[in-house]
């Protein structure tokens, strides 16, 4: 791997990691604590993620519970989950909040796959932007006589191979998630 790609490898890794995290909270019809990751609860004067104010437990494939460590914030917790509009049923049981995951319809599944494809395309755009930065660096190095014209073409060819592999990796991740979403 050439030095130009190595310098930007972290940016490629970040783009793919962000994609994985971003699609983790797409509902798949099964209880998954990841759907609560973006929910924040006002407690003790600051906004806290749900996992910082209580215990999240998956009871079965269709429900999970959030048990706050401080029972005084249960109303705020319930309101935060309801306001997050996750498409789940929220029941306050007094000492814990139960989330019921409804059966997904075919239309829900298709909408989620559409969102998944949008997120994949955004990741590909991010990868292309990094590729363009690397390509500019290679061309500048050739212009500044740091590398030869042949090396420039070799580096660009290697860059295109790397981008192709990364795009296939993103597509594989997307395909697995789509399978999860479409599985009844």
NUDOPA-528132 format. One record per atom (N, C-alpha, C, CB): x negated, y, z. Coordinates in steps of 0.1 Angstrom, whole numbers, padded with zeros to 4 digits, always signed. Glycine has a CB too. Layout:
<lumdrens>
XYZ;...
</lumdrens>
This chain:
<lumdrens>
-0009-0012+0000;+0000+0000+0000;-0009+0012+0000;+0010+0000+0012;-0006+0022-0009;-0014+0034-0010;-0012+0044+0002;-0012+0041-0023;-0022+0053+0003;-0021+0062+0015;-0009+0071+0014;-0034+0070+0015;-0004+0075+0002;+0007+0084+0001;+0020+0077+0007;+0009+0088-0014;+0021+0065+0004;+0033+0057+0009;+0031+0056+0024;+0035+0044+0002;+0019+0052+0029;+0017+0050+0043;+0020+0062+0051;+0002+0046+0045;+0016+0074+0046;+0019+0087+0053;+0034+0089+0055;+0013+0098+0045;+0042+0084+0046;+0057+0086+0047;+0064+0074+0052;+0062+0091+0034;+0057+0063+0055;+0064+0051+0059;+0074+0053+0070;+0054+0040+0063;+0070+0061+0080;+0078+0064+0092;+0092+0070+0087;+0071+0073+0102;+0091+0079+0077;+0104+0085+0072;+0113+0074+0066;+0100+0096+0062;+0107+0065+0059;+0115+0054+0053;+0121+0046+0064;+0106+0045+0044;+0113+0042+0074;+0118+0034+0085;+0130+0042+0093;+0107+0031+0095;+0128+0055+0095;+0138+0063+0102;+0151+0063+0094;+0133+0077+0104;+0150+0064+0081;+0162+0064+0072;+0170+0051+0074;+0159+0067+0057;+0163+0040+0073;+0169+0027+0074;+0175+0025+0088;+0160+0016+0070;+0167+0028+0099;+0172+0027+0112;+0185+0035+0115;+0161+0031+0122;+0185+0048+0109;+0197+0056+0111;+0209+0050+0104;+0194+0070+0105;+0207+0044+0092;+0217+0037+0085;+0223+0025+0094;+0212+0031+0071;+0214+0017+0099;+0218+0006+0108;+0227+0011+0120;+0206-0002+0113;+0222+0022+0126;+0229+0027+0138;+0243+0033+0133;+0221+0038+0145;+0242+0040+0122;+0254+0047+0117;+0265+0037+0114;+0251+0055+0105;+0262+0026+0108;+0272+0016+0104;+0276+0007+0116;+0268+0008+0092;+0268+0007+0127;+0271-0002+0138;+0284+0002+0144;+0260-0001+0149;+0288+0015+0144;+0301+0018+0150;+0313+0018+0141;+0300+0031+0157;+0311+0012+0129;+0323+0010+0120;+0330-0002+0126;+0319+0008+0105;+0343-0001+0128;+0351-0012+0133;+0351-0024+0124;+0365-0008+0136;+0350-0036+0130;+0351-0048+0122;+0363-0057+0126;+0338-0056+0124;+0371-0052+0134;+0383-0060+0138;+0380-0068+0151;+0387-0069+0127;+0368-0068+0155;+0364-0075+0167;+0359-0065+0178;+0353-0086+0165;+0361-0068+0190;+0356-0059+0201;+0341-0057+0200;+0361-0064+0215;+0336-0045+0200;+0322-0042+0199;+0319-0029+0206;+0317-0041+0184;+0311-0030+0217;+0308-0018+0225;+0302-0007+0216;+0298-0022+0236;+0296-0010+0205;+0290+0001+0197;+0300+0011+0192;+0284-0006+0184;+0313+0008+0192;+0323+0018+0188;+0324+0030+0198;+0336+0012+0186;+0319+0027+0210;+0320+0038+0220;+0307+0046+0221;+0322+0031+0234;+0297+0043+0212;+0284+0051+0213;+0285+0066+0211;+0275+0045+0203;+0295+0070+0203;+0296+0084+0200;+0306+0091+0209;+0300+0087+0186;+0312+0084+0219;+0322+0090+0228;+0314+0095+0240;+0332+0079+0232;+0317+0108+0243;+0311+0114+0255;+0322+0119+0264;+0302+0126+0250;+0319+0117+0277;+0328+0120+0288;+0323+0132+0296;+0331+0108+0297;+0332+0142+0299;+0328+0153+0308;+0328+0148+0322;+0337+0165+0306;+0316+0147+0328;+0315+0142+0342;+0303+0149+0349;+0313+0127+0343;+0305+0154+0361;+0295+0160+0369;+0289+0173+0362;+0284+0151+0371;+0298+0180+0354;+0294+0192+0348;+0287+0191+0334;+0285+0199+0357;+0285+0179+0330;+0278+0177+0317;+0285+0166+0309;+0263+0173+0318;+0283+0165+0296;+0288+0155+0287;+0279+0142+0288;+0290+0160+0273;+0285+0131+0291;+0277+0118+0293;+0283+0108+0283;+0278+0113+0307;+0274+0100+0278;+0279+0088+0270;+0287+0079+0279;+0267+0081+0262;+0296+0071+0273;+0304+0062+0281;+0296+0052+0289;+0314+0055+0272;+0285+0047+0283;+0277+0037+0290;+0269+0043+0302;+0267+0031+0280;+0269+0057+0303;+0262+0063+0314;+0271+0065+0326;+0256+0077+0310;+0285+0064+0324;+0294+0066+0335;+0301+0054+0339;+0304+0077+0331;+0299+0043+0332;+0306+0030+0335;+0301+0018+0328;+0321+0032+0332;+0306+0007+0332;+0302-0006+0326;+0312-0010+0315;+0302-0017+0337;+0306-0013+0303;+0314-0017+0292;+0313-0033+0291;+0309-0011+0279;+0325-0039+0291;+0325-0054+0290;+0334-0058+0279;+0329-0060+0304;+0330-0068+0271;+0339-0073+0261;+0346-0085+0267;+0330-0077+0248;+0359-0084+0268;+0367-0095+0275;+0369-0106+0265;+0381-0089+0279;+0373-0103+0253;+0375-0113+0242;+0373-0106+0229;+0389-0120+0243;+0376-0113+0218;+0374-0107+0205;+0383-0095+0202;+0377-0117+0194;+0394-0093+0209;+0404-0083+0207;+0405-0072+0218;+0417-0089+0204;+0397-0074+0228;+0398-0063+0239;+0384-0062+0246;+0409-0067+0249;+0383-0050+0252;+0371-0048+0261;+0375-0038+0271;+0359-0043+0253;+0368-0037+0282;+0371-0029+0293;+0359-0019+0296;+0375-0037+0306;+0363-0008+0301;+0353+0002+0306;+0356+0005+0321;+0352+0015+0297;+0347+0001+0330;+0349+0003+0344;+0340+0014+0349;+0347-0010+0352;+0346+0026+0352;+0337+0037+0356;+0331+0034+0370;+0345+0050+0356;+0319+0038+0372;+0313+0037+0385;+0319+0046+0395;+0297+0039+0384;+0324+0057+0391;+0331+0067+0400;+0345+0068+0395;+0324+0081+0399;+0354+0063+0403;+0368+0062+0400;+0375+0075+0398;+0376+0054+0411;+0368+0086+0402;+0374+0100+0401;+0374+0105+0386;+0366+0109+0410;+0366+0098+0378;+0365+0103+0364;+0373+0095+0354;+0350+0103+0359;+0381+0086+0360;+0389+0077+0351;+0398+0084+0341;+0397+0067+0359;+0404+0095+0346;+0413+0103+0337;+0405+0109+0325;+0421+0114+0345;+0393+0115+0329;+0385+0121+0319;+0380+0111+0309;+0373+0128+0325;+0376+0099+0314;+0372+0088+0305;+0383+0084+0296;+0367+0076+0314;+0395+0082+0301;+0406+0078+0292;+0409+0089+0282;+0419+0076+0301;+0408+0102+0286;+0411+0113+0276;+0400+0113+0265;+0411+0126+0284;+0387+0111+0269;+0376+0111+0260;+0378+0100+0249;+0363+0110+0267;+0382+0088+0254;+0383+0077+0245;+0395+0079+0235;+0385+0064+0252;+0406+0084+0241;+0418+0087+0232;+0415+0098+0222;+0430+0092+0241;+0408+0109+0227;+0404+0120+0218;+0395+0116+0207;+0398+0131+0226;+0387+0105+0209;+0377+0101+0199;+0384+0094+0187;+0367+0091+0206;+0397+0091+0189;+0405+0086+0178;+0398+0073+0171;+0407+0096+0167;+0395+0063+0179;+0388+0051+0174;+0398+0041+0168;+0381+0045+0186;+0411+0044+0169;+0420+0034+0163;+0422+0022+0172;+0415+0030+0149;+0420+0024+0185;+0422+0013+0194;+0433+0017+0204;+0409+0009+0201;+0440+0007+0210;+0449+0010+0221;+0442+0012+0234;+0459-0002+0222;+0445+0023+0241;+0438+0026+0254;+0448+0025+0265;+0432+0041+0253;+0445+0016+0275;+0454+0014+0286;+0446+0017+0299;+0460+0000+0286;+0451+0026+0307;+0445+0029+0320;+0451+0020+0331;+0447+0044+0325;+0442+0011+0336;+0447+0001+0346;+0444+0005+0360;+0441-0013+0343;+0441+0018+0362;+0439+0023+0376;+0424+0023+0379;+0446+0015+0385;+0418+0011+0379;+0404+0010+0382;+0395+0009+0370;+0401-0001+0392;+0401+0006+0358;+0393+0005+0346;+0402+0008+0334;+0388-0010+0344;+0395+0011+0323;+0402+0014+0310;+0401+0001+0301;+0396+0027+0303;+0413-0003+0296;+0413-0015+0287;+0415-0010+0273;+0424-0025+0291;+0406-0014+0264;+0407-0011+0249;+0412-0023+0242;+0394-0005+0244;+0424-0022+0235;+0429-0033+0227;+0426-0030+0213;+0444-0035+0230;+0419-0039+0206;+0415-0037+0192;+0426-0043+0184;+0401-0044+0189;+0433-0035+0176;+0444-0040+0168;+0439-0048+0156;+0453-0029+0163;+0447-0057+0151;+0444-0064+0139;+0443-0054+0127;+0455-0075+0136;+0432-0056+0120;+0430-0046+0109;+0438-0050+0097;+0415-0045+0105;+0444-0040+0090;+0451-0043+0077;+0441-0043+0066;+0463-0033+0075;+0446-0048+0055;+0438-0048+0043;+0434-0034+0039;+0445-0055+0031;+0443-0024+0041;+0441-0010+0037;+0430-0005+0046;+0454-0002+0038;+0430-0008+0060;+0420-0003+0069;+0406-0008+0065;+0423-0008+0083;+0406-0021+0061;+0393-0027+0057;+0387-0020+0045;+0395-0042+0054;+0396-0018+0035;+0391-0011+0023;+0386+0003+0026;+0402-0011+0012;+0393+0010+0035;+0388+0024+0038;+0375+0023+0045;+0399+0030+0048;+0373+0013+0054;+0360+0011+0061;+0349+0008+0051;+0361+0001+0072;+0352+0000+0041;+0342-0004+0031;+0338+0009+0023;+0347-0015+0022;+0348+0017+0020;+0346+0030+0013;+0336+0039+0021;+0359+0037+0010;+0339+0040+0035;+0330+0047+0043;+0316+0041+0044;+0336+0048+0058;+0316+0028+0044;+0303+0021+0044;+0295+0024+0032;+0305+0005+0045;+0301+0024+0020;+0295+0027+0008;+0290+0042+0007;+0304+0025-0004;+0298+0051+0013;+0293+0065+0014;+0280+0066+0023;+0304+0074+0020;+0280+0059+0034;+0269+0059+0043;+0256+0053+0036;+0272+0052+0056;+0259+0042+0028;+0248+0036+0021;+0242+0046+0010;+0252+0023+0014;+0251+0053+0003;+0247+0062-0007;+0239+0074-0001;+0259+0068-0015;+0243+0078+0011;+0236+0089+0018;+0222+0084+0022;+0243+0094+0031;+0221+0072+0026;+0207+0066+0030;+0199+0065+0017;+0209+0052+0036;+0205+0061+0006;+0197+0061-0007;+0192+0075-0011;+0205+0055-0018;+0200+0085-0008;+0196+0099-0011;+0184+0102-0002;+0208+0109-0009;+0185+0099+0011;+0174+0102+0020;+0161+0095+0015;+0178+0097+0034;+0162+0083+0011;+0151+0075+0006;+0145+0082-0007;+0154+0060+0003;+0154+0087-0016;+0150+0093-0028;+0142+0106-0025;+0162+0096-0037;+0147+0114-0014;+0141+0126-0011;+0126+0123-0006;+0149+0133+0000;+0124+0113+0002;+0111+0109+0007;+0103+0105-0005;+0112+0098+0017;+0108+0097-0014;+0101+0093-0026;+0097+0105-0034;+0110+0084-0035;+0105+0115-0036;+0102+0127-0043;+0090+0135-0036;+0114+0137-0044;+0090+0135-0023;+0079+0142-0016;+0066+0134-0019;+0082+0142-0001;+0066+0121-0018;+0054+0113-0021;+0050+0115-0035;+0057+0098-0018;+0059+0115-0045;+0055+0117-0059;+0049+0131-0061;+0068+0116-0068;+0054+0141-0054;+0048+0155-0055;+0034+0155-0050;+0057+0165-0048;+0032+0148-0039;+0019+0147-0032;+0009+0140-0042;+0019+0140-0019;+0014+0129-0048;+0005+0122-0058;+0001+0131-0070;+0012+0109-0063;+0011+0138-0075;+0009+0147-0087;-0001+0158-0083;+0022+0152-0092;+0001+0163-0071;-0007+0174-0066;-0022+0169-0064;-0002+0180-0053;-0023+0157-0059;-0037+0151-0057;-0043+0149-0071;-0036+0138-0050;-0036+0145-0081;-0042+0144-0094;-0046+0157-0100;-0032+0136-0104;-0037+0167-0098;-0040+0180-0103;-0052+0187-0097;-0027+0190-0101;-0054+0183-0084;-0065+0188-0076;-0078+0180-0078;-0062+0189-0061;-0077+0170-0087;-0088+0161-0091;-0092+0152-0079;-0100+0170-0096;-0083+0149-0070;-0086+0140-0059;-0085+0126-0063;-0077+0143-0047;-0076+0123-0073;-0074+0110-0079;-0074+0111-0094;-0061+0103-0073;-0076+0100-0101;-0076+0100-0115;-0062+0099-0120;-0085+0089-0121;-0060+0101-0133;-0047+0100-0140;-0042+0085-0139;-0047+0104-0154;-0051+0076-0141;-0048+0061-0139;-0043+0058-0125;-0060+0052-0143;-0050+0063-0115;-0046+0061-0101;-0032+0067-0099;-0056+0067-0092;-0030+0079-0105;-0017+0085-0103;-0006+0076-0108;-0016+0098-0110;-0007+0070-0120;+0003+0061-0125;+0004+0048-0117;+0000+0058-0140;-0007+0043-0112;-0007+0031-0103;+0001+0034-0090;-0021+0026-0100;-0002+0046-0084;+0004+0050-0072;+0019+0052-0074;-0002+0062-0066;+0023+0058-0085;+0037+0060-0088;+0044+0047-0090;+0039+0070-0100;+0038+0038-0097;+0044+0025-0100;+0046+0017-0086;+0035+0016-0109;+0036+0018-0078;+0037+0012-0065;+0048+0018-0056;+0023+0013-0057;+0049+0031-0057;+0060+0038-0050;+0074+0034-0055;+0058+0054-0053;+0075+0032-0068;+0088+0028-0074;+0091+0013-0069;+0088+0028-0089;+0081+0005-0068;+0083-0009-0063;+0088-0008-0049;+0070-0017-0064;+0082+0000-0041;+0085+0002-0026;+0100+0007-0025;+0076+0011-0019;+0103+0017-0033;+0117+0022-0032;+0127+0011-0036;+0118+0034-0042;+0123+0003-0047;+0132-0007-0051;+0135-0017-0040;+0126-0015-0063;+0124-0021-0032;+0125-0030-0021;+0134-0024-0010;+0111-0034-0015;+0132-0012-0007;+0139-0005+0004;+0154-0004+0000;+0134+0009+0006;+0157-0001-0013;+0171+0000-0017;+0178-0014-0016;+0172+0005-0031;+0170-0025-0019;+0176-0038-0018;+0178-0041-0004;+0166-0049-0024;+0169-0037+0005;+0171-0039+0020;+0184-0032+0024;+0159-0034+0027;+0186-0020+0020;+0198-0012+0024;+0210-0019+0019;+0197+0002+0019;+0210-0024+0007;+0221-0031+0001;+0224-0044+0008;+0219-0034-0014;+0214-0051+0012;+0216-0064+0020;+0223-0061+0034;+0203-0071+0023;+0218-0050+0040;+0224-0046+0053;+0239-0042+0051;+0217-0034+0059;+0242-0035+0040;+0255-0031+0037;+0264-0043+0034;+0255-0021+0025;+0259-0053+0026;+0266-0065+0023;+0270-0073+0035;+0258-0073+0013;+0261-0074+0045;+0264-0081+0057;+0275-0074+0065;+0252-0082+0066;+0274-0061+0065;+0285-0053+0072;+0298-0054+0065;+0280-0038+0074;+0298-0054+0052;+0310-0055+0045;+0317-0068+0047;+0308-0053+0029;+0308-0079+0048;+0314-0092+0051;+0320-0092+0064;+0302-0103+0050;+0314-0086+0074;+0320-0085+0088;+0333-0078+0087;+0310-0078+0097;+0334-0067+0080;+0346-0059+0079;+0357-0066+0072;+0343-0046+0072;+0354-0073+0062;+0364-0080+0054;+0368-0094+0059;+0359-0082+0040;+0361-0099+0069;+0365-0112+0075;+0377-0110+0084;+0353-0118+0083;+0387-0118+0082;+0399-0117+0090;+0398-0125+0102;+0412-0121+0081;
</lumdrens>
